[in-house]
Amino acid sequence: MIQELLSRENLLSALKRVEVNKGSHGVDGMFVKKLTYLVQNWP
């Protein structure tokens, strides 16, 4: 089950939902726009 939760497709889907909802940054203070690093560099 954890593999399904952490699958690339699931996490990208979650990121898109946050972007569409204009989600704010998390407790780490990183804005959603900075997460593009993950999409570009995630193996």
Secondary structure, 3 states (H helix, E strand, C coil): CHHHHCCHHHHHHHHHHHHHCCCCCCCCCCCHHHHHHHHHHCC
